[in-house]
Amino acid sequence: MSELCLKEGLTSFQFLTTGDLGQATIGRAQLNQVKGNLLDGSMTNLYLRMKEGNQISHYPLIGVRSQSEFAIGDNQATWQGEVAGVTYLVTFTLGMDNTWFWDVQLEGDGQKVDVILGQDIGLATVDSLLANEAYISQYVDYKVFDGNHGKVVCARQNQDQGGFFPYLQLGSLTGAAHFSTDGYQFFGKAFKMTNQPSVLAERTLADEIYQYEMGYIALQSQEITLNGQAHINFYGVAAENHADKISELEHQEQVMAIYETIRQAKTATSAVKQTKRSAEAFKIINGLPLEAREIADLYPNRKLEEVAEDGLLSFFGENDEHIVLQGKEMQVERSHGHIIMSGKQVDAREEVLTSTSYMYGAFQAQVVLGNTSMNKFISNVRNPLNFFKATGQRIYLKNQGIYQLLGMPSLYEVGFNYSKWVYKFADDQLEVVVYSMTEAPEIELTVTSKRQQSYDILVTQEVICDDVQTANKPELTYDLKHVIARPNNHSLAFAKYPKLAYQLAWSASGQAIDNQVWFTEATDRQLVDLNLVTIEFKDVKDLNMTVQGSLTGELITANQGFTEAKADYQAYIKQLNNQFNLSSSVSQKAIEVERFNTVINWYTHNMLVHYLVPHGLEQFGGAAWGTRDVCQGPVEFFLATQNYDVVKNILLILFSHQFEETGNWPQWFMFDEFAEITAGESHGDIIVWPLKVVADYLHTTNDYSILDEKIPYMNYQTKTFTKETYTLMEHVEREISYIEDNFLPNTYLSCYGDGDWDDTLQPFDSRLKEDMASTWTVALTYQTLRNFSQAIAEKLPKRAAYLAKLAENVGADYRQYMLKDGILPGFILQENDTFDYIVHPHDTKTGIDYRLLPMTRSMISELFTAAEVDRHLQVINDNLLFPDGVHLMSQPANYDGGVSTYFKRAEQAANFGREVGLQYVHAHIRYSEAMAKLGHAEEMWQALSVINPILIQDYVPNAEIRQSNAYFSSSDGKFNTRYEAAAGFKELQTGQRAVKGGWRIYSSGPGIYINQLISNLLGIRVENQQLVIDPVIAADLGTVTFEFAFLGQPLTIVYGQGEASSLTINGQKVDTASLKRTANRYRQGGVIISQEDLAGYQKPGQKTRIEYSK
């Protein structure tokens, strides 16, 4: 389509045959966020609005959503037409020096009108945007100026795009009265139901900067009354690189001069043979709201009901399925979504077919077998408000002769391996179910009319067989009732999995049809260029479609019905978490306890997603294990639930990715055939985590044979595995050598490298990599070296003694250099022979007083004395503990237009969310671990409660509602900008400022959370194959009963609140004074019961009952 591309200098605008913007670029940067497509058009548009009294009507002027006639020339494009008595001509002109102009000529008689320009904002490389548009949006900084002609909005990309920082400016030469900066302001949450931008019905745009995840600049012209002809203008100017922050309004004289030049010149344009759709095709079919009686009929057994003033919002069913009503979905920014997986695997290298769905009518997306980035069969959604319907799998019903999208349901039900949409219509109830099989990599879609009404239905799927949609289109082979899809021979997926194949099969009444169906009859078939596989079902009461996948080309069919697959997967989840169930003797605590029972099952599911099919709802890219992450969430879950073979397998995979040359690891790595795809660097703490897992595994299992397992290294240069293999102990020795080689000079303090746990604090100043140490990393290193030395003390006493001394030296330098004035700094910076404290009350560089992580890790590792614990707990309580949990630091990092001084992302992110917002849930869970170490039971329970998403507003009064069955990785203060956050940060501590849920599911957090609940709050652990009971349970819970298992044996454990320690097993008293106890520097440890002793109290066929009062 080169004839539809305008280019001048570095800047180009490519248009589609619909008249929509396809892609705008300047040099290596894409200006718009998402490329337009023929089905949906582009988010970029101009809207004519007419105002009559309180009524506002609006009309898109360009693209497939308009009825304009489109023409294009050498440097101009035009759209013309007539709506509601107003004729219009829109002229786009690409000028010199990276400028462009939109001129709107209107002619009417007495109509009050204005024009709104909307432009989605990318400002990043194409690859960066395709990796995650929301993430890129978080780093676009907006500034608004009052120019000679009204509002001017400037945007700059703060993250380095390969040596440049793209910039864009939008304004008007005839007057812009109002503005907004994010798509949520413009389209609104209601767009999911109406398919119409909500703001178009408002008098004005928001007139405030909102730094969120859908960058979108809108400008509103002055209102005018048409009396004949009128002219409205908007302009744009861009720069490939704007190295400095936006501090002033630039380019004004340049823009005016170029505009005067182009006004004098008119370019001949030629009519474009257009691809058109009917306006009716953009209407959405939604379900009607359900009455209370109808909900009761569908779900007679409900629990954990979330109720607002206007009624029921959501609840859980008797098997922990989560049901969301339409009213709740319309209130949340993050649409309800779900990820399902096939099979019942615990080996990450086995074939798993996964699919993502969203409540608003994305029935499947990112359907993929194996590598969740490279092997996609069906594409992922590219917009959180459902603008682009070409993506994923969609369903259309014929309504008055036109197929219209099935959109928002009356309710959305999700179980562990399925999603269900229920649509109430005036005369029917339509049910859509997508579920995964447990016996094969297969997923089925069913559509059923409950009243046996007949429908004409189209089902579309955007098939890519690649990472993203590219010119390398998949190879499709059609048969009567199925299509086989294989990756293009030039794709990365084919290079690694040449036999990768997917089959989409459908019931007898369906047939594949041409995509011409989406456009008007006058549209030339040759212009229809879509990656859609469209299946038509005529006059059907129900239908089914299945997706199967195979990495070897051999497709396996499961033939499992929905009921069977659902029950089988529910049993699988319960098996994984050892039938976890809690109850309390205090009736007032019943709901609180049930929140934990329910969230444990959902977090087991979330953990599996992170471990088996790494990706999330917002973070759809992944396919890799973070070295630090896999050592925490999955490992801790499987250790806590006594699935030791899984941990052993993780360890062997993990150590095979250790670099041969250095003994270090990459920050993350892909663990399948794409193993050569890894991070190019790693943070200073990464080297410690694999050793920590080895220590924990040995301490738990006594399985020293693992040290003799032989595994390869990975060569750093070639990113291939070595032919030679080495024992795990040899790998460990290389790891320890790297730790020792990377201490700061003349100390035992690990250098910072490329950062530590907090990814936002990666050093911007390269000097910090070599001269700075993270207090948290040092405490972790001490704990790990000490624990590993203890774990190998009997098997390798000499080596254990050496490592014990090394740990002692680390601890001594920690005390000498980091704790010398009584308050831990976040970091120390070596300046010649002295050390400066960074993130500390004496810190004059960052202005930040306290950092959480070193304090909690120093408690967990037992580096603190009791007095030091009290002092730092007071600091945490006074400065870091807020209603929604503990925060990473006492103040946010400084933000000054997104230009870094000390740190990268912390000083570059324009959005106040995720780690930048400072309540990162993972770190809060570690705080709960510290509370357990200290025996602070009420604080431990409260800590785990405030981050449980179920009924969260009952426990965090300033929390906004969010999805209740999905782990949220952060609690984000509701601030529009970083500057607003800096000024109002204390409002989070007082609870005056609302908090929102962050990105969902893709995190090590769910596994760590479950470990804390089982191992530390309930205190059930295994040490050297012996049972440990070491609870830290709040007194107000009364008598707590816990159903679990020990090495496969079902247990009932009853925790009392007696004053004296007592223990009975199956009714027989045990003298606790005769039992060994776990070591704990701060409180009495738990009791240790050997397998032999436990067996002595057991009777064949009898479930073991243990009653314990601490």
Buried (B, 14 or more C-beta within 10 A) or exposed (E): EEEBBBBBEBBBBBBBBBBBBBBBBBBBBBBBBBBBBBBBBBBBBBBBBBBEEEEBBBBBBBBBBBBBBBBBBEBBBBBBBEBEEBEBBBBBBBBBBBBBBBBBBBBBEEBBBBBBBBBBBBBBBBEBBBBBBBBBBBBBBBBBBEBEBBBBBBBBBBBEBEEBBBBBBBBBBBBBBBBBBBBBBBBBBBBBBBBBBBBBBBEBBBEBBBBBBBBBBBBBBBBBEBEEEBEBBBBBBBBBBBEEBBEEBBBBEBBBEBBEEBEEEEBEBEEBEBBBBBBEBBBBBBBBEBEEEBBEEBBEEBBBEBEEEEBBBBBBBEBBBBBBBBBBBBEBBBBBBBBBBBBBBBEBEEBBBBBBBBBBBBBBBBBBBBBBBBBBBBBBBBBBBBBBBBBBBBBBBBEEEBBBBBBBBBBBBBBBBBBBBBBBBEEBBBBBBBBBBBBBBBBBBBBBBBEEEEBBBBBBBBBBBBBBBBEBBBBBEEEEBBBBBBBBEEBBBBEBBEEBBBBBBBBEBBBBEEBBBBBEEEBEEEBBEBBBBBBBBEEBBBBBBBBBBBBEEEBEEBEBEBEBBBEBBBEBBBBBBBEBBBBBEBEEBEBBBBBBBBBBBBBBBBBBBBBBBBBBBBBBBBBBBBBBBBBBBBBBBBBBBBBBEBBBBBBBBBBBBBBBEBBBBBBBBBBBBBBBBBBEBBBBBBBBBBBBBBBBBBBBBBBBEBBEBEBBBBBBEEBEBBEEBBBBBBBBBBBBEBBEEBBBEEBBBBBBBBBBBBBBBBBBBEEBBBBBBBBBBBBBBBBBBBBBBBBBBEEBEEBBEBBBEBBBBBBEBBEEBBBEEEBBBBBBBBEEEEBBBBBBEEBEBBEBBBBBBBBBBBBBBBBBEEEBBEBBBEBBEEBBBBBBBBBBBBBBBBBEBBBBEBBBBBBBBBBBBBBBBBBBBBBBBBBBBBBBBBBBBBBBBBBBBBBBBBBBEEBBEBBBBBBBBBBBBBBBBBBBBBBBBBEBBEBBBEBEBBBBBBBBBBBBBBBBBBBBBBBBBBBBBBBBBBBBBBBBBBEBBBBBBBBBBBEEBBBBBBBBBEEEBBBBBBEEEBEBEEBBBBEBBBBEBBBBBBBEBBEEBEEEEEEBBBBBBB
